[in-house]
Amino acid sequence: MYRYNDFDTAFINERNKQFRAQVERRIDGSLTEDEFKPLRLMNGLYLQLHAYMLRVAIPYGTLNSARMRKLAELAERWDKGYGHFTTRQNIQYNWPKLKDIPDMLDALAEVEMHAIQTSGNTIRNVTADHFAGAAADEIADPRPVAELLRQWSTDHHEFQFMPRKFKIAITGSPNDRAVTYAHDIGLRMVRNDAGQPGFEVIVGGGLGRTPMIGKIISDFVAQEDLLPYLEAIVSVWNQIGRRDNKYKARIKITVHEHGIDDIRARVEKRYAEIRPSFTGVDQDMLQEIEAHFAAPAYRNAPTDEFDAAYKADPVFRAWADTNLVQHKVDGYSIVQISIKAHGQTPGDASAEQMRVMADLAETYGHDDIRISHEQNVILPHVHKSDLPALHAKLKEHGLATANIGLLSDIIACPGMDYCALATARSIPIAQQLAERFDALKIEHEVGELKIKISGCINACGHHHVGHIGILGLDRAGVETYQITLGGDHTETARVGDRTGPGFGYDEIVPAIERIVLAYKDLREAENETFIQAYRRVGMDPFKAALYQTEEAENAA
């Protein structure tokens, strides 16, 4: 894990001092809210429906126990005892008082964290595969490159006032767990014909009101060329991206309007201009950064305790089958901790739960924690012999729900309960769906099925790339929910297909249930997943099942 150097520490302390003075001026009336807005956004502070909201960066989703405990402290001292983990690998505090924000930022600085560039028209928190450094399918750990990008983009003099926000995601694996095709820039580590690692570079992805799957601008960029190549991309977009209409300002629109070939030519020209100025300093920095990401001291021990528990305890076995992932080292597992117990708010974790997870990471997980874009918590390095004890501790604190990847492992934005932009509620729908499918006891029978919910067209819940996507809208003052099917956030990414007319608040849960039950009837074998079945049979059978009740009523 990266540790701040003297420059980092001085920079954060000076930035916090500066913002403290700005907050004081806002409180005493020297700054109006309009004058304060761009200043607070530079420091991750939003004004939501009921209160200010502070969004804290968790760079590439990586934490340790000290940082997780500090997040718990912030939740307990200055919020209502919990935080909300987001699809951008950040954490949000929804109820802080403005006067307390400077103290919160100073507390974060104690553990080398901040909220800079978690908002505003700049390069946001760089996100990464939450299994990075542990995944069995990984070419290499992408987090050192992610850290290099974080340092490059933070307070970059050219990229602080761009046409709109800009998001970068990176993965080191062929199996994409970082949603790279739905980002402004997506980076997928690949090998060239000589076996050398580099990056496939994707541009122009994004969700929101105009969802688009990114296009490959280069199928291979060597690691030593990556930073100048990315600077060329952002520089070109910063120059030609639209500033006349914020809904058309994202790079996805620029790529769409100009075409990928024109953008590629512009980028290559700009890259040729700036490449000589990159004299290898970035690679020297990368080499220093890589030292912070050395593999933990794995231990070689028997797995008899795991094997015995797996055989004797059906509850442990169900959790192990659902929540564990193969590790690159024999004898270890990647542990996915669900913070989505049935009926709970997706992404929310209490201060107590954060401390429990911090303790478990310190005791059993080489002091390494990850936040996934799916709003769960990962312990990437746990020896199998420790899993029974870890599972027992998780059960004590409501953290052992065996539902990762299943129907109740729902991604949901905060929706109209918190967000000033939302047009419908997301959280209650997610809660009701989880409770309904738990009552039906069909989650494990159905298997992998990704439901994603957004409370407005900004798509923070990634509904466009859900196997089942739900979009909440306001129709003449009434909440209406549109459904899409067949979305995919992986290396085979696609935007889901809209089914037809939307459903009211009281209708959406039964509607989703009809889709799921239709899938059970349609699948050819028990191991055919929902997305596989949808690709085989298409929309029509699902649409017939979805609207059958409405059609029957109309016929009557």
NUROBA-949149 format. One record per residue (C-alpha): residue number from 0; residue in three letters; x, z, y negated. Coordinates in Angstrom, 1 decimal. Example, Ala and Ser with C-alpha at 12.3 -4.5 7.8 and 13.67 -1.06 7.14 Angstrom:
REM residues 2
  resi  resn      px      pz      py
     0   ala    12.3     7.8     4.5
     1   ser    13.7     7.1     1.1
***
This chain:
REM residues 556
  resi  resn      px      pz      py
     0   met     0.0     0.0     0.0
     1   tyr     1.3    -0.9    -3.4
     2   arg     2.5     1.9    -5.7
     3   tyr     2.7     1.7    -9.4
     4   asn     6.1     1.3   -11.1
     5   asp     7.0     2.7   -14.5
     6   phe     5.6    -0.4   -16.2
     7   asp     2.3    -0.1   -14.4
     8   thr     2.0     3.6   -15.3
     9   ala     2.8     3.1   -18.9
    10   phe     0.4     0.1   -19.2
    11   ile    -2.5     2.0   -17.7
    12   asn    -1.9     5.1   -19.8
    13   glu    -1.7     3.1   -23.0
    14   arg    -4.8     1.2   -22.1
    15   asn    -6.8     4.4   -21.4
    16   lys    -5.6     5.9   -24.6
    17   gln    -6.7     2.9   -26.5
    18   phe   -10.2     2.9   -24.9
    19   arg   -10.6     6.7   -25.5
    20   ala   -10.2     6.0   -29.2
    21   gln   -12.7     3.1   -29.0
    22   val   -15.3     5.4   -27.2
    23   glu   -14.8     8.0   -29.9
    24   arg   -15.5     5.4   -32.6
    25   arg   -18.7     4.3   -30.7
    26   ile   -19.9     7.9   -30.4
    27   asp   -19.3     8.7   -34.1
    28   gly   -21.0     5.4   -35.2
    29   ser   -17.9     3.7   -36.5
    30   leu   -18.6     0.9   -33.9
    31   thr   -22.0    -0.6   -33.3
    32   glu   -23.0    -1.4   -29.7
    33   asp   -22.5    -5.1   -30.4
    34   glu   -18.9    -4.4   -31.6
    35   phe   -18.3    -2.0   -28.7
    36   lys   -19.6    -4.3   -26.0
    37   pro   -16.5    -6.6   -25.6
    38   leu   -14.3    -3.6   -25.7
    39   arg   -16.1    -1.7   -23.0
    40   leu   -16.4    -4.8   -20.8
    41   met   -12.6    -5.2   -20.9
    42   asn   -12.6    -1.8   -19.2
    43   gly   -15.3    -2.2   -16.6
    44   leu   -18.1    -0.4   -18.5
    45   tyr   -21.6    -1.9   -18.4
    46   leu   -24.8    -0.8   -20.1
    47   gln   -27.5    -0.9   -17.4
    48   leu   -31.2     0.0   -17.3
    49   his   -30.9     3.8   -17.5
    50   ala   -27.3     4.6   -18.3
    51   tyr   -23.8     3.2   -18.6
    52   met   -22.2     2.0   -15.3
    53   leu   -18.5     2.2   -14.6
    54   arg   -17.1    -0.3   -12.1
    55   val   -13.8     0.7   -10.6
    56   ala   -11.5    -1.9    -9.0
    57   ile   -10.4    -1.4    -5.4
    58   pro    -7.7    -4.1    -5.3
    59   tyr    -8.2    -6.3    -2.2
    60   gly   -10.3    -3.5    -0.8
    61   thr    -7.4    -1.2     0.0
    62   leu    -7.4     2.6    -0.4
    63   asn    -5.7     5.7     0.9
    64   ser    -7.0     9.2     1.4
    65   ala    -5.8    10.4    -2.0
    66   arg    -7.6     7.6    -3.8
    67   met   -10.8     8.0    -1.7
    68   arg   -10.8    11.7    -2.6
    69   lys   -10.4    10.8    -6.2
    70   leu   -13.4     8.5    -6.0
    71   ala   -15.4    11.4    -4.5
    72   glu   -14.3    13.7    -7.3
    73   leu   -15.6    11.2    -9.9
    74   ala   -18.9    11.0    -8.1
    75   glu   -19.2    14.8    -8.1
    76   arg   -17.9    15.6   -11.5
    77   trp   -19.3    12.8   -13.7
    78   asp   -22.1    11.1   -11.7
    79   lys   -24.9    12.2    -9.3
    80   gly   -22.7    12.9    -6.3
    81   tyr   -22.4     9.4    -4.9
    82   gly   -20.8     6.0    -5.6
    83   his   -21.9     2.5    -4.7
    84   phe   -19.5     0.1    -2.9
    85   thr   -20.1    -3.5    -3.9
    86   thr   -19.7    -7.0    -2.4
    87   arg   -16.6    -7.4    -4.6
    88   gln   -14.7    -4.5    -3.0
    89   asn   -15.3    -2.3    -6.1
    90   ile   -17.1     1.0    -6.5
    91   gln   -19.7     1.6    -9.2
    92   tyr   -20.9     4.8   -10.8
    93   asn   -24.4     4.4   -12.1
    94   trp   -24.9     7.6   -14.2
    95   pro   -21.9     8.6   -16.2
    96   lys   -22.1     9.7   -19.8
    97   leu   -20.2     7.7   -22.3
    98   lys   -18.3    10.7   -23.6
    99   asp   -16.9    11.3   -20.0
   100   ile   -15.7     7.7   -19.4
   101   pro   -12.2     8.3   -20.8
   102   asp   -11.7    11.4   -18.6
   103   met   -12.9     9.4   -15.6
   104   leu   -10.3     6.7   -16.4
   105   asp    -7.5     9.2   -16.8
   106   ala    -8.5    10.8   -13.5
   107   leu    -8.3     7.4   -11.8
   108   ala    -4.9     6.8   -13.3
   109   glu    -3.6     9.9   -11.5
   110   val    -4.0     8.0    -8.3
   111   glu    -3.0     4.6    -9.7
   112   met    -6.5     3.1   -10.1
   113   his    -8.3     1.6   -13.0
   114   ala   -11.4    -0.4   -14.1
   115   ile    -9.6    -3.1   -16.0
   116   gln   -11.0    -6.7   -15.6
   117   thr   -13.9    -5.6   -13.4
   118   ser   -16.1    -7.3   -16.0
   119   gly   -15.8    -9.8   -18.8
   120   asn   -14.8   -13.5   -18.9
   121   thr   -11.4   -13.0   -17.2
   122   ile   -10.0   -13.0   -13.7
   123   arg   -11.8   -10.2   -11.8
   124   asn   -10.7    -8.0    -8.9
   125   val    -8.9   -10.1    -6.3
   126   thr   -10.6    -9.6    -2.9
   127   ala    -9.3   -10.0     0.6
   128   asp   -10.1    -9.9     4.3
   129   his   -10.9    -6.2     5.0
   130   phe    -9.0    -6.4     8.3
   131   ala    -5.8    -7.6     6.6
   132   gly    -2.7    -6.4     8.3
   133   ala    -4.6    -5.4    11.4
   134   ala    -6.5    -8.4    12.7
   135   ala    -5.6   -10.0    16.0
   136   asp    -6.2   -13.5    14.7
   137   glu    -4.1   -13.1    11.5
   138   ile    -1.2   -15.4    10.6
   139   ala     0.1   -12.9     8.1
   140   asp    -1.1   -10.0     5.9
   141   pro    -2.4   -11.6     2.7
   142   arg    -2.4    -8.4     0.7
   143   pro     1.1    -8.8    -0.8
   144   val     0.0   -12.2    -2.2
   145   ala    -3.2   -10.6    -3.4
   146   glu    -1.2    -7.9    -5.2
   147   leu     1.0   -10.6    -6.8
   148   leu    -2.1   -12.3    -8.1
   149   arg    -3.4    -9.0    -9.4
   150   gln    -0.3    -8.4   -11.4
   151   trp    -0.2   -12.0   -12.6
   152   ser    -3.8   -12.0   -13.7
   153   thr    -4.0    -8.5   -15.3
   154   asp    -3.9    -8.9   -19.1
   155   his    -2.7   -12.5   -18.8
   156   his    -2.4   -13.6   -22.4
   157   glu    -4.0   -17.0   -21.7
   158   phe    -6.8   -15.9   -19.4
   159   gln    -8.6   -13.1   -21.3
   160   phe   -11.3   -15.1   -23.0
   161   met   -12.2   -17.8   -20.6
   162   pro   -15.5   -19.8   -20.4
   163   arg   -16.9   -17.3   -17.8
   164   lys   -15.7   -14.8   -15.2
   165   phe   -13.3   -16.0   -12.5
   166   lys   -13.1   -14.7    -8.9
   167   ile   -10.4   -15.2    -6.3
   168   ala   -10.6   -14.3    -2.6
   169   ile    -7.8   -14.6     0.0
   170   thr    -7.6   -14.4     3.8
   171   gly    -4.7   -14.6     6.2
   172   ser    -6.8   -15.5     9.2
   173   pro    -8.5   -18.7    10.4
   174   asn   -11.7   -16.8    10.8
   175   asp   -12.8   -16.3     7.2
   176   arg   -14.0   -12.7     6.5
   177   ala   -13.4   -13.0     2.7
   178   val   -16.1   -15.5     1.8
   179   thr   -13.4   -17.8     0.4
   180   tyr   -15.7   -20.9     0.1
   181   ala   -18.0   -19.0    -2.3
   182   his   -15.3   -18.1    -4.8
   183   asp   -13.9   -19.9    -7.9
   184   ile   -10.7   -20.0    -5.9
   185   gly   -10.5   -19.4    -2.2
   186   leu    -7.2   -19.1    -0.4
   187   arg    -7.0   -19.5     3.4
   188   met    -3.6   -19.0     5.0
   189   val    -2.6   -21.9     7.3
   190   arg     0.5   -23.4     8.9
   191   asn     1.8   -26.9     8.2
   192   asp     3.1   -29.3    10.9
   193   ala     6.5   -27.5    10.8
   194   gly     4.8   -24.2    11.5
   195   gln     5.5   -22.8     8.0
   196   pro     2.7   -20.6     6.5
   197   gly     1.1   -21.6     3.3
   198   phe    -2.4   -21.8     1.8
   199   glu    -5.3   -24.1     1.9
   200   val    -6.7   -23.9    -1.7
   201   ile   -10.4   -24.1    -2.3
   202   val   -12.0   -24.5    -5.8
   203   gly   -15.5   -24.5    -7.2
   204   gly   -17.3   -22.2    -4.9
   205   gly   -19.9   -19.8    -6.2
   206   leu   -23.4   -18.5    -5.7
   207   gly   -25.8   -17.5    -8.5
   208   arg   -28.4   -19.9   -10.0
   209   thr   -26.4   -23.0    -8.8
   210   pro   -24.9   -22.1    -5.4
   211   met   -22.1   -24.4    -4.3
   212   ile   -19.6   -24.4    -1.5
   213   gly   -16.1   -24.8    -2.7
   214   lys   -14.1   -28.0    -2.2
   215   ile   -10.5   -28.2    -0.8
   216   ile    -8.2   -29.2    -3.7
   217   ser    -5.1   -28.9    -1.5
   218   asp    -4.8   -28.5     2.2
   219   phe    -1.4   -26.9     2.0
   220   val     0.4   -25.1    -0.8
   221   ala     3.7   -23.4     0.1
   222   gln     3.8   -19.7    -0.7
   223   glu     6.6   -20.2    -3.3
   224   asp     4.4   -22.8    -5.1
   225   leu     1.2   -20.8    -5.0
   226   leu     1.3   -18.9    -8.2
   227   pro     2.1   -21.9   -10.5
   228   tyr    -0.5   -23.9    -8.6
   229   leu    -3.1   -21.3    -9.3
   230   glu    -2.1   -21.0   -12.9
   231   ala    -2.5   -24.8   -13.2
   232   ile    -6.0   -24.6   -11.8
   233   val    -7.1   -21.8   -14.1
   234   ser    -5.4   -23.4   -17.1
   235   val    -7.1   -26.7   -16.6
   236   trp   -10.5   -25.1   -16.2
   237   asn    -9.9   -22.9   -19.3
   238   gln    -9.3   -26.0   -21.3
   239   ile   -12.1   -28.2   -20.1
   240   gly   -14.7   -25.7   -18.8
   241   arg   -17.9   -25.7   -20.8
   242   arg   -18.5   -23.0   -23.4
   243   asp   -21.7   -24.4   -24.8
   244   asn   -23.9   -23.1   -22.0
   245   lys   -22.9   -19.9   -20.0
   246   tyr   -25.0   -21.1   -17.1
   247   lys   -22.8   -24.2   -16.8
   248   ala   -19.5   -22.6   -17.6
   249   arg   -18.2   -21.6   -14.2
   250   ile   -15.6   -23.8   -12.5
   251   lys   -18.0   -24.9    -9.9
   252   ile   -19.9   -26.8   -12.6
   253   thr   -16.7   -28.3   -13.9
   254   val   -15.7   -29.5   -10.5
   255   his   -19.2   -30.9    -9.9
   256   glu   -19.3   -32.7   -13.3
   257   his   -15.7   -34.1   -13.2
   258   gly   -15.4   -34.6    -9.4
   259   ile   -12.8   -33.0    -7.2
   260   asp   -10.4   -36.0    -7.5
   261   asp   -10.3   -35.8   -11.3
   262   ile    -9.8   -32.0   -11.2
   263   arg    -7.0   -32.5    -8.6
   264   ala    -5.2   -35.0   -10.8
   265   arg    -5.5   -32.7   -13.8
   266   val    -4.2   -29.8   -11.8
   267   glu    -1.2   -31.7   -10.4
   268   lys    -0.3   -32.9   -13.9
   269   arg    -0.5   -29.4   -15.3
   270   tyr     1.4   -28.0   -12.2
   271   ala     4.3   -30.4   -12.8
   272   glu     4.5   -29.3   -16.4
   273   ile     4.6   -25.5   -15.7
   274   arg     6.4   -25.4   -12.3
   275   pro     9.9   -25.4   -13.8
   276   ser     9.1   -22.3   -15.8
   277   phe     8.6   -20.4   -12.6
   278   thr    12.2   -19.7   -11.8
   279   gly    11.7   -17.6    -8.7
   280   val    10.9   -14.3   -10.5
   281   asp     7.5   -14.3    -8.9
   282   gln     9.0   -14.6    -5.4
   283   asp    11.4   -11.8    -6.2
   284   met     8.4    -9.7    -7.2
   285   leu     6.6   -10.7    -4.0
   286   gln     9.5    -9.6    -1.9
   287   glu     9.4    -6.2    -3.6
   288   ile     5.7    -6.0    -3.1
   289   glu     5.9    -6.9     0.6
   290   ala     8.0    -3.7     1.1
   291   his     4.9    -1.7     0.2
   292   phe     2.9    -3.3     3.0
   293   ala     5.1    -2.4     5.9
   294   ala     3.1    -1.9     9.2
   295   pro     2.4     1.7    10.0
   296   ala     4.4     3.5    12.7
   297   tyr     2.2     2.6    15.6
   298   arg     2.4     5.0    18.6
   299   asn     2.4     4.1    22.3
   300   ala     0.0     6.4    24.1
   301   pro    -2.4     6.2    27.0
   302   thr    -6.1     5.4    26.3
   303   asp    -7.6     7.6    29.1
   304   glu    -9.7     9.6    26.6
   305   phe   -11.3     6.5    25.2
   306   asp   -11.9     5.0    28.7
   307   ala   -13.5     8.3    29.9
   308   ala   -15.8     8.6    26.9
   309   tyr   -16.8     5.0    27.0
   310   lys   -17.8     5.4    30.6
   311   ala   -19.6     8.7    30.3
   312   asp   -21.3     8.6    26.9
   313   pro   -23.8     5.9    26.2
   314   val   -24.0     6.7    22.5
   315   phe   -20.2     6.4    22.1
   316   arg   -20.3     3.2    24.2
   317   ala   -22.9     1.6    21.9
   318   trp   -20.9     2.6    18.8
   319   ala   -17.7     1.2    20.3
   320   asp   -19.3    -2.0    21.4
   321   thr   -20.8    -2.6    17.9
   322   asn   -18.4    -1.0    15.4
   323   leu   -14.9    -1.6    16.9
   324   val   -12.9    -4.8    16.5
   325   gln    -9.8    -5.9    18.4
   326   his    -6.5    -4.9    16.8
   327   lys    -3.3    -6.9    16.9
   328   val    -1.5    -4.0    18.6
   329   asp    -2.5    -3.0    22.1
   330   gly    -4.0     0.5    22.3
   331   tyr    -5.4     0.3    18.7
   332   ser    -8.8    -0.6    17.3
   333   ile   -10.2    -1.5    13.9
   334   val   -13.0     0.9    13.1
   335   gln   -15.9    -0.2    11.0
   336   ile   -17.8     2.8     9.5
   337   ser   -21.3     1.9     8.7
   338   ile   -22.6     3.6     5.5
   339   lys   -26.0     2.0     6.2
   340   ala   -27.8     4.6     8.3
   341   his   -31.4     3.4     8.8
   342   gly   -33.3     3.9     5.6
   343   gln   -30.3     4.6     3.4
   344   thr   -29.2     2.6     0.4
   345   pro   -26.7    -0.1     1.4
   346   gly   -23.3     0.6     0.0
   347   asp   -23.9     4.1    -1.2
   348   ala   -21.6     6.9     0.0
   349   ser   -21.8    10.6    -1.0
   350   ala   -18.8    12.5    -2.3
   351   glu   -18.9    14.5     1.0
   352   gln   -18.9    11.3     3.1
   353   met   -16.0     9.9     1.0
   354   arg   -14.0    13.1     1.7
   355   val   -14.8    12.9     5.4
   356   met   -13.6     9.4     5.6
   357   ala   -10.5    10.3     3.7
   358   asp    -9.8    13.1     6.1
   359   leu   -10.3    10.8     9.1
   360   ala    -8.0     8.2     7.7
   361   glu    -5.3    10.8     7.1
   362   thr    -5.7    12.4    10.5
   363   tyr    -6.3     9.3    12.7
   364   gly    -5.8     6.2    10.7
   365   his    -2.3     6.1     9.2
   366   asp    -3.8     7.0     5.8
   367   asp    -5.2     3.5     5.4
   368   ile    -8.8     2.7     4.3
   369   arg   -10.5    -0.6     3.4
   370   ile   -13.8    -1.5     1.7
   371   ser   -15.5    -4.6     3.1
   372   his   -17.4    -7.1     1.1
   373   glu   -20.3    -6.2     3.4
   374   gln   -20.4    -2.7     1.8
   375   asn   -18.9    -0.8     4.7
   376   val   -15.7     1.2     5.1
   377   ile   -12.9     0.2     7.5
   378   leu   -10.2     2.3     9.1
   379   pro    -7.9    -0.6    10.2
   380   his    -5.5     1.3    12.4
   381   val    -6.9     3.9    14.9
   382   his    -5.4     4.6    18.3
   383   lys    -8.0     4.4    21.0
   384   ser    -7.2     7.8    22.3
   385   asp    -8.4     9.2    18.9
   386   leu   -11.7     7.4    18.9
   387   pro   -13.9    10.0    20.7
   388   ala   -12.8    12.7    18.3
   389   leu   -13.3    10.4    15.3
   390   his   -16.7     9.3    16.5
   391   ala   -17.8    13.0    16.9
   392   lys   -16.8    13.7    13.3
   393   leu   -18.6    10.7    12.0
   394   lys   -21.8    11.8    13.8
   395   glu   -21.7    15.1    12.0
   396   his   -21.9    13.4     8.6
   397   gly   -24.3    10.5     9.3
   398   leu   -21.6     7.9     9.5
   399   ala   -21.8     6.9    13.2
   400   thr   -24.7     4.4    13.0
   401   ala   -23.9     1.7    15.6
   402   asn   -25.3    -1.3    13.6
   403   ile   -22.3    -3.3    12.2
   404   gly   -23.4    -6.9    12.0
   405   leu   -26.9    -6.2    13.2
   406   leu   -30.3    -6.4    11.5
   407   ser   -29.9    -3.1     9.5
   408   asp   -26.4    -3.8     8.3
   409   ile   -27.9    -5.4     5.3
   410   ile   -26.0    -6.4     2.1
   411   ala   -28.1    -5.6    -1.0
   412   cys   -27.3    -5.5    -4.7
   413   pro   -28.6    -2.5    -6.7
   414   gly   -31.5    -4.6    -7.9
   415   met   -34.1    -3.5   -10.4
   416   asp   -33.6     0.2    -9.7
   417   tyr   -30.3     0.0   -11.7
   418   cys   -29.4    -3.4   -12.9
   419   ala   -30.5    -4.7   -16.3
   420   leu   -30.4    -8.3   -15.1
   421   ala   -32.5    -7.8   -11.9
   422   thr   -36.0    -9.2   -11.7
   423   ala   -37.0    -7.4    -8.5
   424   arg   -36.1    -4.5    -6.3
   425   ser   -33.5    -4.9    -3.5
   426   ile   -32.8    -1.4    -2.3
   427   pro   -36.3    -0.5    -1.1
   428   ile   -36.6    -3.8     0.8
   429   ala   -33.4    -3.2     2.6
   430   gln   -34.5     0.3     3.4
   431   gln   -37.9    -0.8     4.7
   432   leu   -36.3    -3.6     6.8
   433   ala   -33.8    -1.3     8.4
   434   glu   -36.5     1.3     9.2
   435   arg   -38.8    -1.3    10.6
   436   phe   -36.2    -2.8    13.0
   437   asp   -35.0     0.6    14.0
   438   ala   -38.6     1.5    14.9
   439   leu   -38.9    -1.7    17.0
   440   lys   -35.7    -0.9    18.8
   441   ile   -34.6    -4.5    19.0
   442   glu   -31.4    -4.6    16.9
   443   his   -29.0    -4.6    19.8
   444   glu   -31.2    -7.1    21.7
   445   val   -31.2    -9.5    18.8
   446   gly   -27.5    -9.1    18.2
   447   glu   -25.5   -10.5    15.2
   448   leu   -27.8   -11.4    12.3
   449   lys   -26.8   -11.2     8.7
   450   ile   -29.5   -10.3     6.2
   451   lys   -28.5   -10.4     2.5
   452   ile   -30.7    -9.5    -0.4
   453   ser   -30.3   -10.2    -4.2
   454   gly   -32.6    -8.8    -6.9
   455   cys   -32.1   -11.8    -9.2
   456   ile   -30.6   -15.3    -9.2
   457   asn   -27.1   -14.0   -10.0
   458   ala   -26.8   -13.5    -6.2
   459   cys   -24.7   -10.3    -6.2
   460   gly   -26.2    -9.7    -2.7
   461   his   -24.8   -13.1    -1.4
   462   his   -28.3   -14.1    -0.3
   463   his   -27.4   -17.8    -0.3
   464   val   -25.0   -17.3     2.6
   465   gly   -27.0   -14.9     4.6
   466   his   -28.4   -16.0     8.0
   467   ile   -31.5   -14.7     6.4
   468   gly   -31.4   -14.6     2.6
   469   ile   -33.9   -12.8     0.4
   470   leu   -34.1   -13.5    -3.3
   471   gly   -36.2   -11.3    -5.5
   472   leu   -37.8   -12.9    -8.5
   473   asp   -40.4   -12.1   -11.2
   474   arg   -43.4   -14.4   -11.1
   475   ala   -45.7   -13.5   -14.1
   476   gly   -44.8    -9.8   -13.8
   477   val   -45.1    -9.7   -10.0
   478   glu   -42.2    -9.3    -7.6
   479   thr   -41.9   -12.3    -5.4
   480   tyr   -39.3   -12.8    -2.6
   481   gln   -38.0   -16.2    -1.6
   482   ile   -36.5   -16.6     1.9
   483   thr   -33.6   -18.9     2.9
   484   leu   -32.4   -19.5     6.4
   485   gly   -29.1   -20.7     7.9
   486   gly   -26.6   -19.6     5.3
   487   asp   -23.1   -18.9     6.4
   488   his   -20.3   -17.1     4.6
   489   thr   -17.5   -17.9     7.1
   490   glu   -15.0   -20.8     7.5
   491   thr   -18.1   -23.0     8.3
   492   ala   -19.8   -21.9     5.1
   493   arg   -23.1   -23.4     3.9
   494   val   -25.9   -22.5     1.6
   495   gly   -29.1   -21.5     3.3
   496   asp   -32.3   -23.6     3.3
   497   arg   -35.3   -22.4     1.4
   498   thr   -38.3   -21.9     3.6
   499   gly   -41.1   -22.5     1.1
   500   pro   -43.4   -20.3    -1.0
   501   gly   -42.3   -16.7    -1.6
   502   phe   -43.8   -13.4    -0.5
   503   gly   -45.0   -10.4    -2.3
   504   tyr   -43.4    -7.0    -2.2
   505   asp   -45.8    -5.8     0.6
   506   glu   -45.4    -9.0     2.5
   507   ile   -41.7    -9.5     2.8
   508   val   -40.9    -7.1     5.6
   509   pro   -43.6    -8.5     8.0
   510   ala   -42.4   -12.0     7.0
   511   ile   -38.8   -11.2     8.0
   512   glu   -40.1    -9.6    11.2
   513   arg   -41.9   -12.9    12.1
   514   ile   -38.7   -14.8    11.7
   515   val   -36.7   -12.4    13.9
   516   leu   -39.4   -12.5    16.6
   517   ala   -39.5   -16.3    16.5
   518   tyr   -35.8   -16.3    17.0
   519   lys   -36.2   -14.2    20.1
   520   asp   -38.6   -16.7    21.6
   521   leu   -36.6   -19.7    20.6
   522   arg   -33.1   -18.8    21.8
   523   glu   -31.9   -20.5    24.9
   524   ala   -29.9   -17.6    26.2
   525   glu   -29.4   -13.9    25.3
   526   asn   -25.9   -14.7    23.9
   527   glu   -27.2   -17.4    21.5
   528   thr   -26.9   -15.9    18.1
   529   phe   -29.5   -16.5    15.3
   530   ile   -27.3   -18.9    13.4
   531   gln   -26.6   -20.9    16.6
   532   ala   -30.3   -21.1    17.3
   533   tyr   -31.1   -22.1    13.8
   534   arg   -28.5   -24.9    13.9
   535   arg   -29.9   -26.1    17.2
   536   val   -33.6   -26.2    16.4
   537   gly   -33.6   -26.4    12.5
   538   met   -36.1   -25.0    10.1
   539   asp   -39.5   -26.2    11.4
   540   pro   -40.1   -23.7    14.2
   541   phe   -39.1   -20.8    12.0
   542   lys   -41.2   -22.1     9.2
   543   ala   -44.2   -22.4    11.5
   544   ala   -43.8   -18.8    12.6
   545   leu   -43.2   -17.5     9.0
   546   tyr   -46.3   -19.0     7.5
   547   gln   -48.7   -18.8    10.5
   548   thr   -50.6   -15.8     9.1
   549   glu   -51.2   -17.5     5.8
   550   glu   -52.2   -20.7     7.5
   551   ala   -54.6   -18.9     9.8
   552   glu   -56.3   -17.1     6.8
   553   asn   -56.6   -20.4     4.9
   554   ala   -58.2   -22.0     8.0
   555   ala   -60.7   -19.2     8.3
***
